[in-house]
C-alpha cells in the first residue's frame, strides 16, 4: 500500500514541492540572519531620508578611516528605551550605531545601569545619567551628556525647552577625538584671595580630558608645564610678586604659548594692580555692573542675569544657543592693536545693556547710565616672531589673556544644564586657545516632517491599482498555473 502511495505521481510532485518550499524558507531564514548580522557590522542600510538624517557625515566617515586606537562606546540605556522619548532620540540612536560600522576598533555596548550596578560603581567619579554616552580609550574617559546630542531652543514665552536639531554625529566624533588624542593639556586653577568654588569648572575640564591641578598663587610659582592658568574673581588685589608670576608664566622663557583665563565679578572691589596688568593687555575693567533693560535678554526675571551674543562664531558655531553671564562686571577693550598685542571681543551683551555704577545711590536713575553692547568676553593675544612646537606639533607663537565678565557663569547649574551652553562654550574656547583640534563642525540635522500631497485622481488611480489590478493579476496567474498542472 505504501509503495503505491510513494509511486503516485501526485504524491511525488507534492512532496518535491514541499521539499522545495522548506528549503526556500530555510534559505530565507539563514539569509535574514546573515543580513542582520552584517548590517550590525557594516553600513549596508540605505538612508532614503532627505539630508541623510540617519547616516554619518562624509567628514566623520573620513575621520573614522584614520582612527587606529580602540574605543569603547557605552550608551547608558537599553537600545529599546534610548529612542523612547521622541524621534530625535531615535535618530541619535541610529547615528550612534553607525560608528562601529565604519571602524571595527569602536566597540558599542548598551548598558542598563539598573541591571549592571557594577558598571556605575566602576566609573563612580564621573557624573553619569540615563541615556548619557561614555567613551573610553585606554585610561581616558569622557561622558557625553544626552543634552549634548541636540541643539536646544528655549521658548521665552512658555519657558519650555525643545529640541531644535540633532548634533549627535558631531558630539560623538568630537568625544572620540578627545579620548584618542595624544595631547592632554594641563590647566592649573589658581587660588588667590578668591572664595569662588571652582569645583564644577575643574570637573568639567576633567571630564573633557584636561589634566587639572590646583595651585596657590600666593605661595607657588605657576606650573611651567601647564598650558593655561585660570583665576577666579579675587576679592583682594594681587601684589607685585603675584603679578610677576603671571608675567613669567605668559612669557614662558620667551617662547609664549600660554593662556591666562580670568573671570571677573561685579561683587569685586576695585583692584588697581590687577586692573593695571589687564589694561596693559588691552582690557579695561570698570567699576560697574551690567544691568539689562530688555526683558527678552534676561533670565529668572533679573536684569543682572544677562544673555550674551556670540561675536566670534569660529569658536562656537551654534549662535542661536543661550549663554548666560550673571552678575557681570562692565569691561571694554582699551585698544585694538598695540605692542604686538591684538584685542578681540568674543562675546558681547545686548545693545540695551547699561553700566550701573557700583557706588550708585539708592535713588540712582538707571536711565542715566551708559547704554552700550559691552563686551562679555575679551581675548588679548601677544604674538611672537619665532617659535617652537608643542605636543601637537603646532607652533607656539602666541600667549593669550582672556577675560570673562562673570565668574558666576561657571556655576554648576550653568556648566552642566541643558538650557545654557556655558560649559560647552568654555571647553570649545580652551580647545581653540590650546591648539587641541577636537571641535568637529558638522551641519546639525533637523527632522522636518514632509507631507506627501496627491490629487484625487492620483489617489483613485493608486486605489484601483492596489485594490483591483494587482489582485486580479495574481488571480489570473494562479488560475493559469492550476489549469496547466491539471491537464498534464
C-alpha positions in Angstrom: 0.0 0.0 0.0 2.8 2.4 1.0 4.7 1.6 -2.2 1.7 2.6 -4.3 1.5 5.9 -2.4 5.1 6.7 -2.9 4.8 5.8 -6.6 1.8 8.0 -7.0 2.7 10.9 -9.4 0.8 13.5 -7.4 2.5 12.4 -4.2 5.9 12.6 -5.7 5.3 16.1 -7.2 3.6 17.3 -4.0 6.5 16.0 -1.9 9.0 17.6 -4.2 7.1 20.9 -4.0 7.1 20.6 -0.2 10.8 20.0 0.0 11.5 23.0 -2.2 9.2 25.1 0.0 11.0 24.0 3.1 14.4 24.7 1.5 13.3 28.1 0.3 12.0 29.1 3.8 15.2 27.8 5.4 17.3 29.8 2.9 15.3 33.0 3.7 15.8 32.5 7.4 19.5 32.0 7.1 19.8 34.9 4.6 17.9 37.1 7.0 20.2 36.1 9.9 23.3 36.9 7.7 21.9 40.2 6.6 21.0 41.2 10.2 24.5 40.3 11.4 26.2 42.0 8.5 24.1 45.2 8.9 25.2 45.4 12.5 28.8 45.4 11.4 28.8 47.2 8.1 26.8 50.2 6.7 24.7 48.3 4.2 21.4 50.0 5.1 20.1 52.7 2.7 19.1 56.0 4.2 16.5 57.4 1.9 15.6 60.4 4.1 16.1 63.9 2.9 19.5 65.1 4.2 20.5 61.6 5.2 19.5 62.2 8.8 20.2 58.7 9.9 23.7 58.5 8.5 27.1 59.9 9.3 28.6 62.9 7.6 31.3 62.5 5.0 33.7 64.3 7.4 33.0 61.8 10.1 33.4 58.8 7.8 36.8 60.2 6.5 38.0 60.7 10.1 36.9 57.2 11.2 39.1 55.7 8.4 42.1 57.2 10.2 41.3 56.0 13.7 43.8 53.5 14.9 43.0 53.3 18.7 40.4 51.0 20.4 37.5 53.0 21.7 34.7 51.6 23.9 31.4 53.4 23.3 28.9 52.9 26.1 25.3 54.0 25.8 23.9 54.1 29.3 20.5 52.8 28.4 18.9 49.8 26.6 18.7 50.3 22.9 14.9 50.0 23.1 14.4 52.7 25.8 17.0 55.1 24.3 14.8 56.1 21.5 11.6 56.2 23.5 11.2 60.0 24.2 10.8 61.1 20.6 12.0 60.8 17.0 15.2 62.9 17.8 16.3 60.2 20.3 15.6 57.6 17.7 17.7 59.5 15.2 20.5 59.8 17.7 20.4 56.1 18.5 20.7 55.1 14.8 23.5 57.6 14.4 25.5 56.2 17.3 25.0 52.6 15.9 26.7 53.7 12.7 30.1 54.4 14.3 31.3 50.8 14.8 30.1 50.0 11.2 32.8 52.3 9.8 35.7 51.2 12.1 35.9 47.9 13.9 38.1 49.5 16.6 35.0 51.1 18.0 33.0 48.7 20.3 29.4 49.7 21.1 27.5 48.5 24.1 24.2 49.4 25.5 24.4 49.3 29.3 21.3 49.0 31.6 22.5 50.7 34.8 19.6 49.2 36.8 20.8 45.7 35.9 24.5 46.4 35.9 25.3 48.4 39.1 29.0 47.3 38.9 29.4 49.5 35.8 28.3 52.6 37.6 30.4 51.9 40.6 33.5 51.4 38.4 33.0 54.9 36.9 31.7 56.5 40.1 34.0 59.5 39.7 32.2 60.5 36.5 28.8 62.2 36.5 26.6 59.9 34.6 22.8 59.7 33.9 20.4 57.6 31.9 20.9 57.9 28.2 24.3 59.6 28.6 27.2 58.2 26.5 30.6 57.3 27.8 33.6 56.9 25.7 36.8 55.1 26.8 40.2 54.8 25.2 42.9 53.4 27.5 42.8 55.4 30.7 41.0 58.3 29.1 37.2 58.7 29.6 34.7 61.2 28.5 31.0 61.5 29.2 28.7 63.0 26.6 25.5 64.2 28.2 22.3 63.4 26.5 21.6 67.1 26.1 24.9 67.4 24.2 23.4 65.3 21.4 21.0 68.1 20.5 20.8 71.8 19.8 18.2 73.0 22.3 15.9 76.1 21.9 14.2 77.8 24.8 10.8 79.4 24.3 10.9 82.6 26.4 7.1 82.9 26.3 6.5 79.5 27.9 9.8 78.7 29.4 9.7 75.3 27.6 13.0 73.9 26.1 12.6 71.9 23.0 15.0 70.1 20.6 15.7 72.3 17.6 18.1 69.9 15.7 20.4 66.9 16.2 24.2 67.1 16.6 24.8 63.5 17.7 27.2 63.0 14.8 29.3 66.0 15.8 29.2 65.3 19.6 30.3 61.7 19.4 33.0 62.4 16.8 34.4 65.2 19.0 34.5 63.0 22.0 36.3 60.3 20.1 38.9 62.8 19.0 39.3 63.9 22.6 39.8 60.4 24.2 42.1 59.3 21.4 44.3 62.4 21.3 47.9 62.1 22.5 47.7 65.7 23.7 46.2 66.2 27.1 46.6 69.9 28.1 47.3 70.7 31.7 45.3 73.5 33.3 46.1 75.0 36.7 43.3 76.6 38.8 44.9 79.4 40.7 43.7 80.4 44.2 44.4 83.9 45.2 42.1 85.8 47.6 39.1 84.1 46.0 36.2 82.4 47.6 34.6 81.2 44.4 34.1 77.4 44.3 35.7 76.2 41.1 34.8 72.6 41.7 32.3 72.4 38.9 34.7 74.1 36.4 37.5 71.7 37.4 35.1 68.7 37.0 34.1 70.0 33.6 37.7 70.2 32.5 38.5 66.7 33.8 35.5 65.1 32.0 36.8 66.7 28.8 40.3 65.2 29.1 42.2 68.1 30.5 44.7 67.5 33.3 43.7 69.7 36.1 45.9 70.9 39.0 45.3 73.5 41.7 47.9 76.0 42.9 48.1 78.8 45.4 49.4 81.9 43.6 50.5 83.4 46.9 52.8 80.6 47.7 53.8 78.8 44.4 55.2 79.5 41.0 52.8 78.7 38.2 53.4 75.2 36.8 55.5 75.7 33.7 54.0 72.5 32.2 50.5 74.0 32.4 49.2 75.3 29.1 46.6 77.5 30.8 46.1 79.1 34.2 42.6 80.1 35.4 41.9 82.8 38.1 38.5 83.3 39.6 37.5 86.8 40.9 39.9 87.6 43.7 38.4 89.7 46.4 41.8 91.3 47.2 44.3 92.9 44.9 47.4 91.0 43.7 50.8 92.2 44.8 53.8 92.8 42.6 55.2 89.3 43.2 52.0 87.6 42.2 51.7 89.7 39.0 55.3 88.8 38.2 54.4 85.2 38.4 51.6 85.8 35.8 54.1 87.6 33.5 56.7 84.9 33.8 54.1 82.2 33.0 52.8 84.0 30.0 56.3 84.8 28.7 57.3 81.1 29.0 61.1 81.9 28.7 60.4 83.9 25.6 58.5 81.1 23.9 55.0 82.2 24.7 52.3 79.6 24.1 50.5 80.1 27.4 47.0 81.3 28.3 45.6 83.1 31.3 41.8 82.9 31.7 40.5 85.4 34.2 36.9 85.6 35.5 35.7 88.9 36.9 32.7 89.6 39.1 30.5 92.6 39.8 30.9 92.0 43.5 34.7 92.5 43.5 36.1 95.8 44.9 38.5 97.9 42.9 41.7 96.0 42.3 44.1 98.7 40.9 47.2 96.4 40.5 45.4 93.6 38.7 43.3 96.0 36.6 46.5 97.8 35.5 48.0 94.5 34.5 44.9 93.7 32.4 44.9 97.2 30.9 48.4 96.5 29.5 46.9 93.6 27.7 44.2 95.9 26.3 41.3 95.0 28.6 39.8 97.8 30.7 37.8 96.8 33.8 35.3 99.3 35.0 33.7 99.7 38.5 30.2 99.0 37.3 27.7 96.1 36.8 25.8 95.1 33.7 22.1 95.9 34.0 20.0 94.6 31.1 16.9 96.6 30.3 15.5 94.3 27.6 13.5 91.6 29.4 13.8 89.3 26.4 17.5 89.1 27.2 17.4 88.2 30.9 16.9 85.0 32.9 14.8 84.4 36.1 13.3 88.0 35.8 16.6 89.5 37.0 18.2 92.4 35.0 21.6 91.2 36.4 21.3 87.8 34.6 22.0 88.7 31.1 22.1 86.6 27.9 25.0 87.4 25.6 25.7 87.3 21.9 28.4 85.3 20.0 30.8 87.6 18.1 33.4 85.1 17.0 31.5 82.2 15.5 34.6 80.1 14.8 34.9 79.0 18.4 31.2 78.1 18.8 29.1 77.7 15.7 25.6 77.5 17.2 24.8 81.2 17.6 21.2 80.5 18.4 22.2 78.9 21.8 21.9 80.7 25.1 25.0 81.7 27.1 24.3 83.4 30.4 26.5 85.9 32.2 25.1 86.6 35.7 26.4 89.4 38.0 28.7 90.6 35.3 31.4 93.3 35.6 31.5 96.0 33.0 34.6 96.0 30.8 35.8 97.2 27.4 38.7 96.9 25.0 41.3 99.6 25.9 42.7 99.3 22.3 42.6 97.1 19.3 46.3 96.7 18.5 49.4 97.8 20.3 52.9 96.4 21.1 52.4 93.1 19.2 49.1 92.6 21.1 45.8 92.2 19.3 42.5 92.6 21.2 39.3 90.8 20.1 35.8 90.7 21.6 34.4 87.2 21.5 31.1 87.7 23.4 29.1 90.8 24.0 25.9 91.9 25.8 22.9 93.4 24.0 22.8 97.0 22.9 20.2 97.6 25.6 22.6 96.8 28.4 23.5 99.6 30.9 26.5 100.2 33.1 25.2 100.6 36.7 27.9 102.2 38.8 28.8 100.0 41.8 28.8 103.1 44.1 25.4 104.3 42.8 23.0 105.7 45.4 19.6 104.0 46.1 17.8 106.8 44.2 20.1 106.5 41.1 18.1 106.7 37.9 19.1 103.8 35.7 18.1 105.8 32.6 21.1 108.0 33.2 23.5 105.0 33.0 25.7 104.4 29.9 23.9 102.2 27.3 26.2 100.0 25.1 26.8 96.5 23.8 29.5 95.9 26.3 32.0 93.1 25.8 31.3 90.0 27.8 34.5 88.1 27.0 37.7 89.6 25.5 40.8 87.9 24.2 44.1 89.6 24.0 46.8 87.9 22.0 50.6 88.6 22.3 52.4 87.4 19.2 55.9 86.2 18.9 58.1 86.4 15.8 59.6 82.9 16.1 58.6 79.8 18.0 59.0 76.1 18.8 56.5 73.3 18.8 54.2 71.8 21.4 53.0 68.2 21.8 50.7 68.5 18.9 53.4 69.7 16.6 51.8 73.2 16.3 53.9 76.3 16.6 53.8 78.1 20.0 53.8 81.7 18.8 51.2 83.3 20.9 50.2 83.9 24.5 46.7 84.9 25.5 44.9 86.7 28.3 41.2 86.1 28.2 38.8 87.9 30.5 35.2 86.9 31.1 33.0 89.4 32.9 31.2 86.8 35.1 32.6 84.3 37.4 29.1 83.1 38.1 28.9 81.9 34.5 30.9 78.9 35.8 28.5 77.8 38.5 27.5 74.2 38.4 23.9 74.7 37.1 25.1 76.7 34.1 28.0 74.4 33.2 26.0 71.2 33.2 22.4 72.2 32.5 20.7 71.9 29.2 19.2 75.4 28.9 22.6 77.3 28.6 25.7 76.3 26.7 28.3 77.9 29.1 30.1 74.6 29.7 30.2 73.7 26.0 31.5 77.2 25.1 34.3 77.3 27.7 35.5 73.9 26.6 35.4 75.0 22.9 37.3 78.2 23.9 40.1 76.3 25.7 40.4 73.8 22.9 40.8 76.6 20.4 43.3 78.5 22.6 45.4 75.5 23.4 45.5 74.1 19.9 43.5 70.9 20.6 41.6 70.2 17.4 38.6 68.3 19.0 35.9 70.7 17.7 34.2 69.0 14.8 31.8 71.2 12.9 29.1 69.2 11.2 25.8 70.6 10.0 23.0 69.9 12.5 20.2 67.7 11.3 16.6 68.7 11.6 13.9 66.1 11.5 11.4 68.0 9.4 8.2 66.2 8.5 7.5 66.1 4.8 3.9 65.6 3.8 3.1 63.7 0.6 0.3 65.5 -1.2 -1.8 63.9 -4.1 -4.7 64.9 -6.2 -8.0 63.0 -6.1 -7.2 61.5 -9.5 -3.9 60.2 -8.2 -5.5 58.7 -5.1 -8.2 57.0 -7.2 -5.6 55.6 -9.6 -3.4 54.1 -6.8 -6.6 52.7 -5.2 -7.6 50.9 -8.5 -4.0 49.5 -9.0 -3.6 48.1 -5.5 -7.2 47.1 -4.8 -8.2 45.7 -8.2 -5.5 45.4 -10.8 -2.8 43.6 -8.7 -5.2 41.2 -7.0 -6.8 40.3 -10.4 -3.4 39.7 -12.0 -2.4 37.4 -9.2 -5.8 35.5 -9.6 -5.3 35.1 -13.3 -1.7 33.8 -12.9 -2.9 31.3 -10.2 -5.8 30.0 -12.5 -3.4 29.6 -15.4 -0.9 27.6 -13.3 -3.6 25.4 -11.9 -5.1 24.6 -15.3 -1.7 23.8 -16.8 -0.9 21.4 -13.9 -4.4 19.8 -14.1 -4.1 18.9 -17.8 -0.6 17.5 -17.6 
